[in-house]
Amino acid sequence: MQRLQLLPYKHQTLMLRAFIAKIVANDDAMASQLQSTSVRVVKETSVFKNPANAAEQVVVQEIECDHSCSWEAALELYQSHSSSAASLAGFFVPKRDPRAIFLVLPLDALRVRLCSPGRLYAGSMQSVALCRSCLRYPPSHIEDAKKLWRFRLDLFVKRGLHLETFALLNGSVFSIWHNVRNALDPRFDPAHRHTWGCDTQGRGRNGRVKGPEFTPNVKIQLLTTSDGKKLGGIRLSTVKPWVHGRSGPNCNKLHDHTAFCRRKECLTPGYSEVDKLIKSLSVNQRDLAA
């Protein structure tokens, strides 16, 4: 990584593009993670730019994916896979929860693909496990399946469970790699100053080792928006996790600060990875974009 930082910006970009091209050729799983009904860029923000070099900047793009599946789309998928009488394609409900419904599409002799009202690509399962734990709607009861499918879809949409949001980090990311590490480091907390240097190694004044160096798990995300634009970059979370921010009247920490507490009145929204990146840039006195 240090050697890459010494390269000119154009060479860094070429290296990143070559890496992404290798992922496209060899890793189908990552490329298929974002197969959804619609993908759009909600917001684009420049978080860093070098005044001495206009080409050296970092951009954060907030992405919103709609994974819902309408009844019409589900019915079209079913009809395209139900040509054979021996095919497992059809609408199923779990024996333990008959209020749920999902569409089954055969993948091969052993596995099937699942599709639910709130998730167009809901993973896969073994055919044997499907027949053991689920019941199939007969073709004569297709109207019952239609009613339940639309009911579950409305429920997913009202609760927002069909949406997925995250961010893509693009640009001269090696110029702010220290800040990217902070954003991905779970130990870094912008609200507590003693965690701002938690990713460094070495010994303190008392001679004790500060701790192991954090190795980030960088995920390169590839996607195609609904208007056909191909995007790629480092994936960052936009979700603000719930953390213990205050002590309520029944807080477990009132008498023991080391106790674990997840009471609702004690929890406050924390910092997402995007928030941590911006805070880390401001802490290190980077040039933030206006």
Backbone hydrogen bonds, N-H to C=O, Kabsch-Sander energy under -0.5 kcal/mol:
donor,donor_aa,acceptor,acceptor_aa,energy
5,Q,1,M,-1.7
6,L,2,Q,-0.9
6,L,3,R,-0.6
7,L,4,L,-1.1
12,Q,8,P,-2.1
13,T,9,Y,-2.2
14,L,10,K,-1.9
15,M,11,H,-2.2
16,L,12,Q,-2.1
17,R,13,T,-2.4
18,A,14,L,-2.2
19,F,15,M,-1.9
20,I,16,L,-2.4
21,A,17,R,-2.4
22,K,18,A,-1.7
23,I,19,F,-1.7
24,V,20,I,-2.2
25,A,21,A,-1.7
26,N,22,K,-2.0
27,D,23,I,-2.7
28,D,26,N,-0.5
31,A,27,D,-1.1
32,S,28,D,-1.4
33,Q,30,M,-0.9
35,Q,32,S,-1.2
36,S,34,L,-0.9
37,T,66,D,-1.6
38,S,66,D,-1.4
40,R,64,E,-2.2
42,V,40,R,-0.7
42,V,62,E,-2.7
43,K,62,E,-1.1
45,T,60,V,-2.9
47,V,45,T,-0.7
47,V,58,V,-1.7
48,F,58,V,-1.4
49,K,287,D,-1.2
50,N,53,N,-0.6
50,N,56,E,-2.6
53,N,50,N,-1.4
56,E,53,N,-1.4
57,Q,55,A,-1.2
58,V,48,F,-2.8
59,V,170,N,-2.5
60,V,45,T,-3.4
61,Q,59,V,-0.5
61,Q,168,L,-2.6
62,E,43,K,-3.2
62,E,60,V,-0.5
63,I,61,Q,-0.5
63,I,166,F,-3.3
64,E,40,R,-2.6
65,C,164,E,-3.0
66,D,38,S,-2.8
67,H,65,C,-0.7
67,H,162,H,-3.0
69,C,117,P,-2.5
74,A,70,S,-2.3
75,L,71,W,-2.7
76,E,72,E,-1.9
77,L,73,A,-2.0
78,Y,74,A,-2.3
79,Q,75,L,-2.4
80,S,76,E,-1.6
81,H,77,L,-0.7
81,H,78,Y,-1.0
82,S,78,Y,-0.7
87,S,84,S,-1.1
90,G,104,V,-1.6
92,F,102,F,-2.9
93,V,135,L,-2.4
95,K,133,S,-2.4
100,A,97,D,-1.8
102,F,92,F,-2.1
103,L,115,C,-4.0
104,V,90,G,-2.9
105,L,113,R,-2.6
107,L,111,R,-2.1
108,D,111,R,-1.7
112,V,125,M,-2.3
113,R,105,L,-3.9
114,L,123,G,-2.8
115,C,103,L,-2.0
116,S,119,R,-2.7
119,R,116,S,-0.8
120,L,67,H,-2.3
122,A,114,L,-2.2
122,A,120,L,-0.6
125,M,112,V,-1.8
127,S,110,L,-3.0
130,L,126,Q,-1.9
131,C,127,S,-2.2
132,R,128,V,-1.4
133,S,129,A,-1.9
134,C,130,L,-1.7
135,L,93,V,-2.8
137,Y,91,F,-3.3
141,H,138,P,-2.4
142,I,139,P,-1.1
145,A,141,H,-1.6
146,K,142,I,-2.0
147,K,143,E,-2.0
148,L,144,D,-2.1
149,W,145,A,-2.5
150,R,146,K,-2.3
151,F,147,K,-2.0
152,R,148,L,-2.4
153,L,149,W,-2.2
154,D,150,R,-2.2
155,L,151,F,-1.7
156,F,152,R,-2.2
157,V,153,L,-2.4
158,K,154,D,-2.3
159,R,155,L,-1.6
160,G,156,F,-0.7
160,G,157,V,-0.7
161,L,156,F,-1.9
162,H,156,F,-0.7
163,L,160,G,-1.1
164,E,65,C,-2.0
166,F,63,I,-1.7
167,A,236,L,-2.7
168,L,61,Q,-2.5
169,L,234,I,-2.3
170,N,59,V,-2.7
170,N,168,L,-0.6
172,S,57,Q,-2.3
173,V,171,G,-2.2
175,S,172,S,-1.2
176,I,173,V,-0.9
177,W,174,F,-1.0
179,N,176,I,-0.7
180,V,176,I,-1.9
181,R,177,W,-2.4
182,N,178,H,-1.6
183,A,179,N,-2.0
184,L,180,V,-1.6
185,D,181,R,-1.1
188,F,185,D,-1.3
189,D,187,R,-0.5
192,H,189,D,-2.0
193,R,191,A,-0.5
195,T,192,H,-1.8
196,W,193,R,-1.8
198,C,195,T,-1.5
200,T,197,G,-1.2
204,G,208,R,-2.2
207,G,204,G,-1.6
210,K,202,G,-2.5
218,V,216,P,-1.1
220,I,218,V,-0.6
221,Q,219,K,-0.7
221,Q,233,G,-2.8
223,L,231,L,-2.2
225,T,229,K,-2.9
226,S,39,V,-2.9
228,G,225,T,-2.0
231,L,223,L,-2.6
233,G,221,Q,-1.5
234,I,169,L,-2.0
235,R,219,K,-3.0
236,L,167,A,-2.7
243,V,268,T,-2.7
245,G,243,V,-1.0
245,G,266,C,-1.8
246,R,266,C,-1.8
248,G,246,R,-0.6
251,C,248,G,-1.5
254,L,251,C,-1.1
256,D,252,N,-0.5
259,A,256,D,-1.8
266,C,263,R,-1.5
267,L,263,R,-0.6
267,L,264,K,-1.0
268,T,243,V,-2.7
270,G,241,P,-3.1
273,E,237,S,-0.7
274,V,237,S,-1.4
276,K,272,S,-2.4
277,L,273,E,-1.8
278,I,274,V,-2.1
279,K,275,D,-2.4
280,S,276,K,-2.4
281,L,277,L,-2.1
282,S,278,I,-1.9
283,V,279,K,-2.4
284,N,280,S,-1.9
285,Q,282,S,-1.2
286,R,281,L,-3.0
288,L,286,R,-1.0
